[in-house]
Amino acid sequence: MQRMSLVAAVVLVSTAAHAQSSPNQGRSTNQGRSTNQGRSTNLEIALRGGVALPFGKATDSAGDDLSQTVKFDVPLSVDLNYRFTDEVYAGAYFSYGLSSLGDPLVAACGSGASCSAHTLRVGLGVSYHFSLRKQFDPWLGIAIGYEQAKVSASGPGGSRDATIGGIEFPLMVGVDFRPSPLFGFGPFLMLGLGEYTRVDAGSTSGSISNTALHGWFGSGVRISFTP
């Protein structure tokens, strides 16, 4: 596929929509090494919410910084984990985020059209829980998954979408405060690195040959339940 610019693709998408309207993470607080006191299963369900800021480039085209497409993202994630040992959890995650458009896309959208953006993520991860103190559980996690960013533009002339996606590798660190063996909450930090490898924007669809490294830096709060 020819070299392309993500910003250029989504600008064309939003312009088309406008133009057609005119002329055109669960653990016990007990420090025992293998206890399930207060728990009935080894399952953990967790919710993560926060804010993520982009850095790097969507593609290697000039001026195609990811921040030109998305200023920031507000993802909400659901984790479903299984505790294999007192320290090791592993499982799957799903995330949906509402994104704020970058300035070039806001300007391209103009009047008479409505533009929005969101992200999707799905993958597998593993985390290690240190449990250094009785009610405080520091943890470190790493994952691999697929991420997708989508920009939509709609107007009287119709609607158009531009989607870009690829593999990412999130790294997370946090600490859970556990008032009981069944419930925990606490802050976390996230750093995700990846490359977008495919774009779908109308007639522009296929693999991206001029890939580039990008990432997300985020923070938020994690709430976990261990039934």
N, C-alpha and C positions, 0 to 999 in steps of 0.2 A: 504494500500500500504506500501511496505517496506520503511524503512528510506533511504533517498537518499541525495546526494549532488548535488546541481545545477551545481557547477563548474565541478564536475566529469561528469555529463550528457552532458554538452555542449562541454567538452574536447573530449568525445567519439564521439560526432557528428562531430566536426571539424576533428578529427583524421581519422574517417571513410571516409570523403570526400577526404582527402589527401591520405590515404592508398590505396584506390581503384585506384588511378592513377599510383601506383607503383605495387610491387608485390601484393599488395592488394589495460469692464464695461461702461446713458446720462442725464446730468442735466444742468439746466439754471444757469448762474452766478448771476442772480437776487436773492436776499435773501428772496423774498416772499415765503411763506410756500406752496403755491399751484398754482404756475404759470407755464405755458407752453410757455412763450414768446420765439419766435425764433424757436419753435419746432412744428412739425406737428403730431408726434406720441409719444408714450411712449416706443418705442423700442430702444434698445441699441445694437450695434454690436461692439465688441472689439477684438483686436488682442494682444496677449501677446507673447513676445519672450525673451529668456534669457538662462541661464545655470543652471543646477541642479547637485548637488553632492550627491552621495548615502552614507548612513551609515546604520549600523545594519547588519543583516544576512538574506540571501535569504531563507535558511532553518536552522534548528538547528543542522545540521551535522557539525562536526569539520572542520574548515578552509573554511566554506562556506559563508564568508563575501561577501556582495553584491558588494563591491568594487573590489573583485577578478574577477567578471564577467563584470562589467561596471565601468570605471573610472569616467566618467561624461556623462551627457545627455544634448543635445541642443534641447529643445522642442519649437514648435510653436503651439500656442493654438488659437482657435476661440471661442468666447463667444457670445451667443445670449440671451439677457436679456429683461425682461419687467419691467417697473417701476410701482410698485403698489402704492407707495406713494413717496413723495419728497425724503425720506430717504432710502426706501427699494427697492432693485432690486432682481429679481430671474430669473433663466433660466437654460440653458444647455450649456455644453462646450465639445469641442473635441480637442484632442492634439495629435500631431505626433512629435516624437523626434528622432534625429540621435545620436547614442551613440558611445563612444570610448571604445573599448574592454579593459578589465583588462589584466595585464601582463601574467597570466597563459594561457589565451586563445590565446593571440598573439603568445606565444611560441608554443602552441599546433597546431596552424594553420600551421606554418612552410612554407616552399617553395612549390610551386606547387598548393596551394589552396588559395582561397579568402574567407575571413571571415568578417562579418559585424554584427551590432546589431542596433536595433531600439526599441522604446517604443510607445505604444498607450494608450490613456486615454479617457474615456468618462464618463460623470456624470452630476449631478444636483447641483446647488449651489445657495446661497443667500448672498447678501452683504448689508451692512449698510453704507450710505454715510453721513458724519458729516457736510460737507460744512461750516467749521468754518470761512473761509474767503471768500470774494467775488469771487476770481478767483482760489482759492485753495480748493480742495475737498478731504480731507482725507477719506479713506474707509477701512472697515474691512469685510472680506468674509470667509465663511466656506462652504465646499462641501462634497459630498459623491460620489464616482465613482468607476469604474473598471479600473485597470491598468494592462498592459501586457508588458513584455519584451521578445524580440525574438532575438536569435542568429542564424545566417545562415552561413553555410560553403559550398563552392562549389569548384569543381576541375574537372579534366578530368574524374574521376571515378564517378561523379554524384554530387548531392547536398543533404544536410541534414539541418533540422531546429530543434531548441529546443526552446520551448515557455513556459513561466511561468507567471501566472496571479493571481489576487486576488483583494479584496476590499481595497480601501485606503480612507483616510480622509484628504484632503488638507485644510490648514488654510493659508489665505493670508492677507496681509496688504499693503496699498500703499497710494499714494496721486496723484490726477490728477490736472494738471494745465490746466485751461480752457480759452483759448483766445477768444472763442465764445461759445454760448450755444450748438452749433452743434458738437463741436470737443474738445477732451481733450487728454492729454498724461502725462505720469509721471512714476516714478519708483515704483516697488513693490518687496516685499519679500514673499517667499512661504515656508511653512513647511508641508510636506505630510507624514503621518504615515499609515502603512498598513501591511498586511500579504499576502504572496503568498500561495494560497491554492490548485493550480492545476498545473501540469506539463505535457507537451506533447513533447517527444523527442524519436521518433522512437518507439521501443518496450516498452519504459518507458513512460507510460501514465496513468494518474489518479490523485486522490487526494493526497495531501502531508500530511502525518500524523505528521511529525516532523516540524511543522510550527514555525516561529520565527518572531519577530518584526523587521521591517526595515523602512527606511524613506528616504526622499529626502529634501535637503535644497537648495533653488534656489533664484535667483534674476534676474531682467530684467526690461523691459520697456513695458508698456501697452498703447495702442492707442485706443481710443473709439470714436464712431460716433453715434450721436443721431439724426436721420433724422426727 
